[in-house]
Amino acid sequence: MMSDSPLCKLSDEQVVELAKSGNENAYNHIIARYRNFVYAKAKSYYIKGAEQDDLIQEGMIGLYKAVWGFK
């Protein structure tokens, strides 16, 4: 469970820095931390001709890029 992880005590910035240094658990943790946010935001949009899953996928790609591009 995510709440049992010692990563829960760290700030987002600290977790992202660990993820960028190669810590796979930290990467998975930050993705899990924001997955529901991405889903909620994707559900609030409607784009003609687009599937809801496509919007969620784009949001997750954006989250991935945010982790690796964070400075």
C-alpha positions in Angstrom: 0.0 0.0 0.0 1.3 3.4 -0.9 0.6 5.0 2.5 3.0 2.5 4.1 5.9 3.6 2.0 8.6 5.8 3.5 8.3 7.8 0.3 5.0 9.2 1.6 7.0 11.3 4.1 9.0 13.0 1.4 7.9 16.0 -0.6 7.1 15.7 -4.3 10.3 17.3 -5.2 12.3 14.8 -3.1 10.5 11.9 -4.6 11.0 13.2 -8.2 14.7 13.7 -7.6 14.9 10.1 -6.4 13.0 8.9 -9.4 15.3 10.8 -11.7 18.3 9.2 -10.1 17.0 5.8 -11.1 14.9 4.8 -8.1 12.0 2.8 -9.7 10.0 2.7 -6.5 10.1 6.5 -6.3 9.0 6.8 -9.9 6.1 4.4 -9.4 5.2 6.3 -6.2 4.9 9.7 -7.8 2.9 8.3 -10.7 0.5 6.6 -8.3 0.3 9.8 -6.2 -1.0 11.7 -9.2 -2.8 9.1 -11.2 -6.3 10.0 -9.8 -5.6 13.6 -10.5 -4.9 12.8 -14.1 -8.1 10.7 -14.3 -10.2 13.5 -12.8 -8.9 16.1 -15.1 -9.3 13.9 -18.2 -12.9 13.2 -17.2 -13.7 17.0 -17.0 -12.8 17.5 -20.7 -14.7 16.5 -23.8 -13.0 16.7 -27.2 -15.1 15.8 -30.2 -13.8 12.6 -31.8 -11.5 11.7 -28.9 -11.9 8.7 -26.5 -11.7 9.3 -22.8 -8.9 6.7 -22.6 -6.9 8.8 -25.1 -7.2 11.8 -22.8 -6.1 9.8 -19.8 -3.2 8.4 -21.8 -2.1 12.0 -22.8 -2.4 13.1 -19.2 -0.2 10.2 -18.1 2.4 11.0 -20.8 2.4 14.6 -19.5 3.0 13.4 -16.0 5.8 11.2 -17.2 7.4 14.2 -19.0 6.9 16.3 -15.9 8.8 13.9 -13.8 11.8 13.6 -16.1 11.8 17.3 -17.0 11.6 18.6 -13.5 14.4 21.0 -12.4 
